[in-house]
């Protein structure tokens, strides 16, 4: 994170601070009389979204392309989308536990983003292809839908547990309707499956047709750890939705499967870069860092 250009670092630290503030408000609003902290949570996340948008603008200016070529930029877009989803759905779902879990998840993703933060890198020529842009957007949208699904799954499990323990007073007014949570979970999983299907199809087709830009055989690219991880996620989502359609699973099992898919998503997006050194990237060498650091390097 500290390798970022100074202006990006300042903005990103502000985003982290706002996300921490939102997470703290998420804790406080679950306590008796904590409803007064809900507006502060929303305002903190809204300001964090503005900061993330500013970072993306800086990145777009630096690489002179749509800022989707690197892991850091993709994670920023992912958290930005998740924040927007909360601000929109928060106008309909007013129960505090939905916002609290959402703020904690956003903070987790921001922390992971800080771990993988790096300066802007020169995008590969292939990154400007329409199929590559469609591929990146579809995969990020699918990731955002999985994050929405895991939030509803966690709140669903919390509400189910409290109802099972006959703690009705701790559910009414603070946890959304259980049936509504299950419907949102399923809709988010379906949207994620559609997005990942489009992302995988555009990615695989583009790689096969434009293999000369990749410097290796298409098959070697397609067995990359990141792609294998996303295919596993796609298979899990398909299996869950088919089994639900056949009335073989529902409720808690779908919630648990959603959490499993979320863990695989984290591995596919981040673990493949950090642990497996994936070659699935549209960025190349780092661009020179503007400002004093650049002068020192001369």
Backbone torsions as a table, in degrees:
resi	resn	phi	psi	omega
1	UNK	NA	-37.1	-175.3
2	UNK	-76.3	-2.3	174.9
3	UNK	-87.0	-5.1	179.7
4	UNK	-66.1	150.9	171.8
5	UNK	-55.2	150.5	-172.1
6	UNK	-54.1	-46.2	-177.1
7	UNK	-65.1	-40.5	177.1
8	UNK	-66.0	-38.6	-179.8
9	UNK	-63.0	-44.2	-180.0
10	UNK	-61.2	-46.4	-179.4
11	UNK	-65.0	-42.1	-177.3
12	UNK	-67.6	-38.3	175.4
13	UNK	-62.1	-37.5	176.3
14	UNK	-63.5	-40.5	178.1
15	UNK	-62.5	-43.3	178.6
16	UNK	-61.5	-45.0	-179.4
17	UNK	-61.6	-42.5	179.2
18	UNK	-66.8	-36.7	178.8
19	UNK	-68.0	-39.2	175.8
20	UNK	-63.1	-43.6	177.9
21	UNK	-59.3	-44.4	179.2
22	UNK	-62.3	-40.9	179.6
23	UNK	-64.6	-39.0	177.6
24	UNK	-65.3	-42.3	175.9
25	UNK	-62.0	-33.7	177.0
26	UNK	-63.5	-34.9	176.5
27	UNK	-71.6	-46.6	-175.7
28	UNK	-65.0	-34.6	-175.9
29	UNK	-74.7	-12.2	176.5
30	UNK	-84.0	-7.2	179.4
31	UNK	-87.7	161.6	178.7
32	UNK	-55.2	130.3	-179.5
33	UNK	74.8	15.4	-175.4
34	UNK	-85.3	1.7	-179.6
35	UNK	-57.8	-26.4	-177.2
36	UNK	-66.9	-17.6	-179.5
37	UNK	-87.2	-10.2	-176.8
38	UNK	-61.0	-45.2	177.8
39	UNK	-59.4	-37.5	178.9
40	UNK	-64.2	-36.6	176.7
41	UNK	-61.6	-48.5	-179.7
42	UNK	-63.1	-41.8	179.7
43	UNK	-65.6	-39.4	179.4
44	UNK	-63.6	-44.4	-179.9
45	UNK	-67.7	-36.1	178.9
46	UNK	-64.1	-42.6	177.9
47	UNK	-67.1	-36.4	176.9
48	UNK	-62.9	-39.0	177.7
49	UNK	-61.7	-42.4	178.0
50	UNK	-60.8	-43.8	178.2
51	UNK	-61.4	-41.9	178.6
52	UNK	-64.4	-38.4	177.3
53	UNK	-63.5	-38.2	178.2
54	UNK	-63.8	-42.9	178.2
55	UNK	-60.2	-42.9	-179.9
56	UNK	-64.6	-35.5	177.2
57	UNK	-64.5	-44.4	176.5
58	UNK	-59.9	-43.3	-179.6
59	UNK	-65.0	-42.9	179.3
60	UNK	-61.1	-39.8	178.4
61	UNK	-68.0	-35.6	-177.5
62	UNK	-72.0	-44.2	-175.9
63	UNK	-95.0	-8.2	180.0
64	UNK	55.2	44.6	179.8
65	UNK	-160.2	171.1	175.6
66	UNK	-64.6	126.5	-174.1
67	UNK	-75.4	71.5	177.2
68	UNK	-131.7	9.1	-170.5
69	UNK	-82.9	-22.5	-177.1
70	UNK	-118.1	164.7	-179.6
71	UNK	-63.8	-41.6	-179.0
72	UNK	-59.9	-48.4	179.8
73	UNK	-62.1	-41.1	-180.0
74	UNK	-63.2	-40.5	179.2
75	UNK	-67.5	-36.2	176.8
76	UNK	-63.4	-45.5	178.3
77	UNK	-61.8	-39.6	-179.5
78	UNK	-61.3	-48.5	179.9
79	UNK	-68.6	-33.4	176.5
80	UNK	-62.5	-45.5	178.3
81	UNK	-62.6	-41.4	-179.7
82	UNK	-64.3	-39.6	176.6
83	UNK	-63.3	-41.9	178.0
84	UNK	-64.3	-39.5	177.8
85	UNK	-60.2	-42.3	178.9
86	UNK	-63.8	-46.3	-177.0
87	UNK	-61.5	-35.8	-180.0
88	UNK	-75.5	-50.6	-176.9
89	UNK	-71.9	-25.3	179.1
90	UNK	-63.7	-20.7	177.4
91	UNK	-75.1	-19.1	-179.6
92	UNK	-104.5	-45.2	179.5
93	UNK	-96.8	101.3	-172.8
94	UNK	-97.0	-6.2	179.7
95	UNK	-66.2	138.5	-167.6
96	UNK	-67.1	-32.1	-174.6
97	UNK	-66.9	-28.7	176.4
98	UNK	-63.3	-48.8	179.5
99	UNK	-66.4	-36.6	-178.6
100	UNK	-65.0	-50.9	-179.6
101	UNK	-63.2	-37.8	178.2
102	UNK	-62.4	-43.4	-179.0
103	UNK	-66.3	-36.3	178.9
104	UNK	-69.1	-39.1	178.9
105	UNK	-67.2	-40.8	177.8
106	UNK	-60.7	-42.1	178.0
107	UNK	-62.7	-39.7	177.6
108	UNK	-61.1	-45.1	-179.3
109	UNK	-67.3	-37.4	177.2
110	UNK	-63.7	-40.2	178.6
111	UNK	-63.0	-41.2	176.8
112	UNK	-65.5	-39.0	178.5
113	UNK	-61.5	-40.8	177.9
114	UNK	-62.6	-34.8	-179.5
115	UNK	-66.3	-33.8	-176.6
116	UNK	-102.5	6.8	-177.2
117	UNK	-62.6	139.0	179.5
118	UNK	-153.6	160.0	178.8
119	UNK	-63.6	164.0	179.3
120	UNK	-60.9	141.0	179.0
121	UNK	-119.7	149.5	-179.5
122	UNK	-64.9	124.8	-178.9
123	UNK	-72.5	146.8	174.3
124	UNK	-68.6	155.5	-179.1
125	UNK	-57.5	-34.8	-176.5
126	UNK	-69.0	-18.1	-175.6
127	UNK	-66.2	-23.1	-178.7
128	UNK	-85.5	-5.3	-179.7
129	UNK	-65.9	141.3	-179.6
130	UNK	-55.1	-38.9	-179.4
131	UNK	-65.9	-34.1	179.9
132	UNK	-68.9	-40.3	177.7
133	UNK	-65.0	-45.5	178.4
134	UNK	-61.3	-40.0	178.9
135	UNK	-61.5	-49.2	-178.9
136	UNK	-62.4	-45.8	-179.5
137	UNK	-63.8	-42.1	-179.4
138	UNK	-63.9	-42.1	-179.1
139	UNK	-68.0	-39.3	179.1
140	UNK	-68.7	-41.1	177.3
141	UNK	-62.3	-41.1	176.5
142	UNK	-61.4	-40.5	176.8
143	UNK	-62.1	-41.1	178.4
144	UNK	-63.1	-38.5	178.3
145	UNK	-67.0	-37.0	175.7
146	UNK	-63.9	-40.9	178.9
147	UNK	-64.1	-40.9	175.3
148	UNK	-62.0	-42.3	179.9
149	UNK	-62.9	-40.2	-177.7
150	UNK	-71.1	-31.1	174.8
151	UNK	-63.5	-49.6	-179.5
152	UNK	-65.4	-34.1	178.6
153	UNK	-64.6	-44.3	-179.7
154	UNK	-65.0	-43.3	179.0
155	UNK	-66.7	-37.2	177.2
156	UNK	-60.7	-46.6	-179.7
157	UNK	-64.9	-37.8	177.0
158	UNK	-62.6	-48.9	-179.7
159	UNK	-63.0	-41.8	179.7
160	UNK	-63.3	-41.3	179.8
161	UNK	-63.1	-43.9	-178.3
162	UNK	-68.6	-36.4	177.0
163	UNK	-66.8	-38.4	178.2
164	UNK	-64.0	-34.4	178.5
165	UNK	-85.0	6.5	179.6
166	UNK	60.9	31.8	176.8
167	UNK	-95.8	61.4	-173.9
168	UNK	-61.7	-35.7	-178.1
169	UNK	-64.5	-25.0	179.6
170	UNK	-89.2	4.8	179.6
171	UNK	-112.4	-48.2	-175.6
172	UNK	-63.8	122.7	176.4
173	UNK	87.3	-15.2	-178.7
174	UNK	-118.4	-21.7	176.8
175	UNK	-118.5	130.0	179.0
176	UNK	-58.8	160.3	177.6
177	UNK	-52.5	132.1	-175.8
178	UNK	-59.6	-43.0	-179.9
179	UNK	-64.7	-38.4	177.5
180	UNK	-63.8	-41.6	178.9
181	UNK	-62.3	-41.1	179.6
182	UNK	-65.0	-39.8	178.4
183	UNK	-64.8	-43.9	179.4
184	UNK	-64.3	-40.4	178.0
185	UNK	-58.2	-47.6	-178.9
186	UNK	-66.2	-41.2	178.8
187	UNK	-63.0	-41.2	179.4
188	UNK	-65.6	-40.0	178.2
189	UNK	-64.5	-40.4	178.0
190	UNK	-65.1	-43.1	177.9
191	UNK	-63.3	-39.1	178.2
192	UNK	-64.3	-42.8	-179.9
193	UNK	-62.7	-42.8	178.7
194	UNK	-63.1	-45.0	-179.1
195	UNK	-64.0	-44.5	-179.7
196	UNK	-67.1	-34.7	177.1
197	UNK	-62.3	-46.4	177.8
198	UNK	-63.3	-43.7	-179.5
199	UNK	-62.1	-45.0	-179.8
200	UNK	-67.3	-42.3	-179.6
201	UNK	-64.5	-46.4	179.8
202	UNK	-66.0	-39.0	-179.5
203	UNK	-67.0	-49.4	-178.2
204	UNK	-64.9	-43.0	179.3
205	UNK	-64.1	-44.2	-179.9
206	UNK	-63.4	-42.0	179.0
207	UNK	-63.2	-41.9	-177.7
208	UNK	-66.1	-37.1	-177.0
209	UNK	-84.2	-25.4	-175.5
210	UNK	-118.9	38.2	-175.5
211	UNK	-61.8	-27.4	-176.1
212	UNK	-64.8	-23.3	179.6
213	UNK	-80.2	-14.4	-173.2
214	UNK	-92.2	-17.8	178.1
215	UNK	80.0	8.6	176.2
216	UNK	-157.5	172.1	-177.2
217	UNK	-66.0	145.1	180.0
218	UNK	-55.9	-38.6	-177.7
219	UNK	-63.2	-38.9	178.7
220	UNK	-64.4	-35.9	178.1
221	UNK	-69.7	-38.7	-174.4
222	UNK	-75.3	-17.8	177.4
223	UNK	-96.1	15.2	176.0
224	UNK	-60.9	147.8	-176.4
225	UNK	-59.2	-36.1	-179.3
226	UNK	-67.2	-42.4	-179.9
227	UNK	-68.0	-41.8	177.9
228	UNK	-60.9	-41.7	178.7
229	UNK	-61.2	-42.2	179.9
230	UNK	-69.8	-34.4	176.7
231	UNK	-64.8	-38.6	177.0
232	UNK	-63.4	-43.0	176.7
233	UNK	-59.4	-44.8	179.8
234	UNK	-60.0	-41.7	180.0
235	UNK	-67.1	-40.2	178.4
236	UNK	-63.1	-45.7	179.6
237	UNK	-62.2	-44.4	179.4
238	UNK	-61.1	-45.3	-180.0
239	UNK	-61.8	-44.4	-179.0
240	UNK	-61.9	-46.3	-177.0
241	UNK	-70.2	-35.5	176.7
242	UNK	-66.9	-43.8	179.7
243	UNK	-65.3	-35.3	175.8
244	UNK	-67.8	-39.6	178.3
245	UNK	-61.2	-36.2	179.2
246	UNK	-84.9	5.2	178.8
247	UNK	61.6	33.3	178.6
248	UNK	-91.6	-26.2	176.9
249	UNK	-137.9	157.0	174.3
250	UNK	-164.6	172.8	171.9
251	UNK	55.2	-115.5	-173.2
252	UNK	-62.6	-39.4	-178.4
253	UNK	-65.5	-37.2	176.5
254	UNK	-66.5	-40.1	178.7
255	UNK	-62.6	-43.9	178.8
256	UNK	-64.4	-41.2	178.2
257	UNK	-63.9	-34.6	177.7
258	UNK	-63.1	-42.3	179.3
259	UNK	-65.4	-38.7	176.4
260	UNK	-61.4	-44.2	178.7
261	UNK	-62.1	-37.7	178.5
262	UNK	-62.4	-43.5	179.1
263	UNK	-62.1	-41.5	178.7
264	UNK	-65.8	-36.3	178.0
265	UNK	-61.6	-45.6	179.0
266	UNK	-59.6	-42.5	178.4
267	UNK	-64.8	-44.9	-177.0
268	UNK	-65.3	-38.9	-177.2
269	UNK	-78.6	-42.4	-171.3
270	UNK	-111.7	-50.2	-176.5
271	UNK	-58.1	-37.0	-180.0
272	UNK	-64.4	-32.2	178.2
273	UNK	-76.5	-43.6	-173.1
274	UNK	-81.4	-44.7	-173.2
275	UNK	-94.4	-41.1	-173.1
276	UNK	-100.7	-4.0	178.9
277	UNK	52.6	55.7	-178.9
278	UNK	-58.4	148.7	174.2
279	UNK	-94.7	0.4	-177.2
280	UNK	-80.4	84.6	178.9
281	UNK	-151.3	149.4	178.6
282	UNK	-107.3	15.1	179.3
283	UNK	-114.6	155.7	-178.4
284	UNK	-116.7	-128.9	-178.9
285	UNK	-70.9	150.3	177.4
286	UNK	-63.0	142.3	175.0
287	UNK	-79.0	155.5	176.0
288	UNK	-59.6	138.8	179.6
289	UNK	-83.4	122.8	-179.4
290	UNK	-69.4	158.3	175.2
291	UNK	99.8	-161.5	-175.1
292	UNK	-58.1	-37.5	-178.4
293	UNK	-60.5	-40.6	-179.1
294	UNK	-64.0	-38.2	-179.8
295	UNK	-66.4	-37.4	179.4
296	UNK	-65.8	-30.0	-177.5
297	UNK	-77.8	-11.7	-175.3
298	UNK	-76.1	NA	NA
